[in-house]
Amino acid sequence: MGEIEIEVLIYIAVGILSTVLFLIAFTAYRRDRRRKLFFVALAFFFFALKGFLPILDEIFHSRLEPFELISELLDFIILAMFFLGLLKE
């Protein structure tokens, strides 16, 4: 097994941190039932997906052809979820 690149370690850390933030936000949503928290939780969920996407790309050796497109689409979804979370009361 070769050395793990620092970039991969950062992707893992981002994925884990955003997963933890998703769990915290989702738990808060379940307790309060405020839609604002639901959208914030969704944003962190998609951010976690985006964090783990490069790791999947490394594992499957670039078999994810539209990698850039998926990443940009997730960026848009994340921003939309945060925007909706800010708008909702």
C-alpha positions in Angstrom: 0.0 0.0 0.0 1.4 3.4 -1.0 1.5 6.6 0.9 -1.7 8.4 1.3 -1.5 11.8 -0.2 -2.2 14.8 2.0 -5.0 15.9 -0.4 -6.9 12.6 0.2 -6.5 13.1 4.0 -8.0 16.5 3.7 -10.9 15.1 1.6 -11.5 12.5 4.3 -11.4 15.2 7.1 -13.8 17.4 5.2 -16.2 14.4 4.6 -16.1 13.4 8.3 -16.5 17.0 9.6 -19.4 17.7 7.3 -21.0 14.4 8.2 -20.8 15.3 11.9 -22.3 18.7 11.2 -25.1 17.1 9.2 -25.9 14.8 12.1 -25.9 17.8 14.6 -28.1 19.8 12.3 -30.5 16.9 11.6 -30.8 16.1 15.3 -31.6 19.8 15.9 -34.2 19.7 13.2 -35.8 16.6 14.6 -36.1 18.2 18.0 -37.3 21.7 16.8 -39.0 20.8 13.5 -37.9 24.1 12.0 -37.6 23.9 8.3 -34.6 26.2 8.4 -32.6 23.5 10.2 -33.8 20.9 7.6 -32.3 22.9 4.8 -29.1 23.5 6.7 -28.9 19.7 7.4 -29.4 19.0 3.7 -26.7 21.4 2.8 -24.2 19.6 5.1 -25.4 16.3 3.8 -24.5 17.3 0.2 -21.3 18.8 1.4 -20.4 15.5 2.9 -21.2 13.8 -0.4 -18.9 16.3 -2.1 -16.2 15.6 0.4 -16.2 11.9 -0.2 -16.6 12.2 -4.0 -12.8 12.6 -4.7 -12.1 9.6 -2.5 -14.5 7.5 -4.5 -12.8 8.8 -7.6 -9.4 7.7 -6.3 -10.8 4.2 -5.3 -12.4 3.7 -8.7 -9.5 5.2 -10.6 -11.3 8.0 -12.4 -14.2 5.9 -13.6 -16.5 8.7 -12.5 -16.4 10.4 -15.9 -18.5 13.5 -15.1 -16.5 14.1 -11.9 -16.3 17.9 -12.4 -19.9 18.2 -13.4 -21.1 16.3 -10.3 -18.8 18.5 -8.1 -20.2 21.7 -9.6 -23.8 20.4 -9.3 -23.2 19.6 -5.7 -21.8 23.2 -5.1 -25.0 24.6 -6.6 -27.2 22.3 -4.5 -25.3 23.2 -1.3 -25.6 26.9 -1.9 -29.3 26.5 -2.7 -29.9 24.6 0.5 -28.1 27.3 2.6 -30.1 30.0 0.7 -33.4 28.3 1.5 -32.3 27.8 5.1 -31.7 31.6 5.4 -35.1 32.4 3.8 -37.2 30.1 5.9 -38.5 31.3 9.3 
